[in-house]
Amino acid sequence: MVDIAKSWQLQETYVDSFITQSYRFWKLSTNYLFFNV
C-alpha cells in the first residue's frame, strides 16, 4: 500500500514538472513569435 502511494506521489511530481516545463516552453514560444512578427 505504501509503495502504491509512493509511486503515485512520484508520478504526480513528474506530471507537475512536465506541465511546468510545457508552460515555460509555450511562454517562450509565444514571446519569440510575438517579438518576431
DSSP file (Angstrom, degrees, kcal/mol; ACC not computed):
  #  RESIDUE AA STRUCTURE BP1 BP2  ACC     N-H-->O    O-->H-N    N-H-->O    O-->H-N    TCO  KAPPA ALPHA  PHI   PSI    X-CA   Y-CA   Z-CA
    1    1 A M     >        0   0    0      0, 0.0     4,-1.9     0, 0.0     5,-0.1   0.000 360.0 360.0 360.0 -40.1    0.0    0.0    0.0
    2    2 A V  H  >  +     0   0    0      1,-0.2     4,-2.5     2,-0.2     5,-0.2   0.882 360.0  54.7 -67.2 -38.0    2.9    2.4    0.8
    3    3 A D  H  > S+     0   0    0      2,-0.2     4,-2.8     1,-0.2     5,-0.2   0.901 107.2  50.0 -62.0 -41.4    4.6    1.5   -2.5
    4    4 A I  H  > S+     0   0    0      2,-0.2     4,-2.3     1,-0.2    -1,-0.2   0.925 112.3  47.1 -62.9 -44.9    1.5    2.5   -4.4
    5    5 A A  H  X S+     0   0    0     -4,-1.9     4,-2.2     2,-0.2    -2,-0.2   0.896 113.4  49.2 -63.5 -40.1    1.2    5.8   -2.6
    6    6 A K  H  X S+     0   0    0     -4,-2.5     4,-2.3     2,-0.2    -2,-0.2   0.924 112.3  46.2 -66.4 -45.2    4.9    6.4   -3.1
    7    7 A S  H  X S+     0   0    0     -4,-2.8     4,-2.5     2,-0.2    -1,-0.2   0.868 112.2  51.9 -66.2 -36.0    4.8    5.7   -6.9
    8    8 A W  H  X S+     0   0    0     -4,-2.3     4,-2.5    -5,-0.2    -1,-0.2   0.908 110.0  48.6 -65.7 -41.4    1.6    7.8   -7.2
    9    9 A Q  H  X S+     0   0    0     -4,-2.2     4,-2.2     2,-0.2    -2,-0.2   0.898 111.8  49.6 -64.4 -40.4    3.4   10.7   -5.5
   10   10 A L  H  X S+     0   0    0     -4,-2.3     4,-2.2     2,-0.2    -2,-0.2   0.915 112.0  47.7 -63.5 -44.2    6.4   10.3   -7.8
   11   11 A Q  H  X S+     0   0    0     -4,-2.5     4,-2.7     2,-0.2    -2,-0.2   0.895 109.9  53.1 -63.8 -40.8    4.2   10.2  -10.8
   12   12 A E  H  X S+     0   0    0     -4,-2.5     4,-2.4     1,-0.2    -1,-0.2   0.901 109.5  48.5 -61.7 -41.9    2.3   13.3   -9.6
   13   13 A T  H  X S+     0   0    0     -4,-2.2     4,-2.4     2,-0.2    -1,-0.2   0.902 111.4  50.3 -64.3 -41.5    5.6   15.1   -9.2
   14   14 A Y  H  X S+     0   0    0     -4,-2.2     4,-2.2     2,-0.2    -2,-0.2   0.918 112.1  46.7 -62.7 -45.3    6.7   14.1  -12.7
   15   15 A V  H  X S+     0   0    0     -4,-2.7     4,-2.5     2,-0.2    -2,-0.2   0.907 111.8  51.7 -63.7 -42.4    3.4   15.3  -14.2
   16   16 A D  H  X S+     0   0    0     -4,-2.4     4,-2.1     1,-0.2    -2,-0.2   0.913 111.8  45.6 -62.2 -43.9    3.6   18.6  -12.3
   17   17 A S  H  X S+     0   0    0     -4,-2.4     4,-2.6     2,-0.2    -1,-0.2   0.868 111.2  53.7 -67.4 -36.0    7.2   19.2  -13.6
   18   18 A F  H  X S+     0   0    0     -4,-2.2     4,-2.5     2,-0.2    -2,-0.2   0.913 109.4  47.9 -63.4 -43.3    6.1   18.2  -17.1
   19   19 A I  H  X S+     0   0    0     -4,-2.5     4,-2.6     2,-0.2    -2,-0.2   0.907 111.8  50.5 -63.5 -42.1    3.3   20.8  -17.0
   20   20 A T  H  X S+     0   0    0     -4,-2.1     4,-2.3     2,-0.2    -2,-0.2   0.921 111.9  47.0 -62.0 -44.5    5.7   23.4  -15.7
   21   21 A Q  H  X S+     0   0    0     -4,-2.6     4,-2.5     2,-0.2    -2,-0.2   0.906 112.5  49.7 -63.8 -42.1    8.2   22.7  -18.5
   22   22 A S  H  X S+     0   0    0     -4,-2.5     4,-2.6     2,-0.2    -2,-0.2   0.901 110.8  49.9 -63.3 -41.4    5.4   22.7  -21.1
   23   23 A Y  H  X S+     0   0    0     -4,-2.6     4,-2.5     2,-0.2    -2,-0.2   0.914 111.5  48.2 -64.1 -43.2    4.1   26.1  -19.8
   24   24 A R  H  X S+     0   0    0     -4,-2.3     4,-2.6     2,-0.2    -2,-0.2   0.920 112.6  48.5 -62.7 -43.9    7.6   27.6  -19.9
   25   25 A F  H  X S+     0   0    0     -4,-2.5     4,-2.7     2,-0.2    -2,-0.2   0.917 112.5  48.2 -62.2 -44.3    8.2   26.3  -23.4
   26   26 A W  H  X S+     0   0    0     -4,-2.6     4,-2.6     2,-0.2    -2,-0.2   0.900 111.9  49.9 -62.2 -41.8    4.8   27.7  -24.5
   27   27 A K  H  X S+     0   0    0     -4,-2.5     4,-2.4     2,-0.2    -2,-0.2   0.916 112.6  46.4 -64.1 -44.6    5.6   31.1  -22.8
   28   28 A L  H  X S+     0   0    0     -4,-2.6     4,-2.6     2,-0.2    -2,-0.2   0.916 113.3  49.3 -63.1 -43.9    9.0   31.3  -24.6
   29   29 A S  H  X S+     0   0    0     -4,-2.7     4,-2.7     2,-0.2     5,-0.2   0.907 111.3  49.4 -62.6 -42.8    7.5   30.3  -27.9
   30   30 A T  H  X S+     0   0    0     -4,-2.6     4,-2.5     2,-0.2    -2,-0.2   0.922 113.0  46.6 -63.9 -44.6    4.7   32.9  -27.6
   31   31 A N  H  X S+     0   0    0     -4,-2.4     4,-2.3     2,-0.2    -2,-0.2   0.910 112.5  50.8 -63.0 -42.3    7.2   35.6  -26.7
   32   32 A Y  H  X S+     0   0    0     -4,-2.6     4,-0.9     1,-0.2    -2,-0.2   0.929 113.6  43.9 -61.6 -47.3    9.5   34.6  -29.5
   33   33 A L  H  < S+     0   0    0     -4,-2.7     3,-0.5     1,-0.2    -1,-0.2   0.900 112.7  53.0 -65.0 -41.1    6.7   34.7  -32.1
   34   34 A F  H >< S+     0   0    0     -4,-2.5     3,-0.7     1,-0.2    -2,-0.2   0.894 112.7  43.2 -62.5 -41.2    5.3   38.0  -30.7
   35   35 A F  H 3< S+     0   0    0     -4,-2.3    -1,-0.2     1,-0.2    -2,-0.2   0.585 114.5  51.1 -83.1  -9.8    8.7   39.7  -31.0
   36   36 A N  T 3<        0   0    0     -4,-0.9    -1,-0.2    -3,-0.5    -2,-0.2   0.022 360.0 360.0-117.5  28.2    9.5   38.3  -34.4
   37   37 A V    <         0   0    0     -3,-0.7    -1,-0.2    -5,-0.0    -2,-0.1   0.476 360.0 360.0 -78.1 360.0    6.3   39.2  -36.3
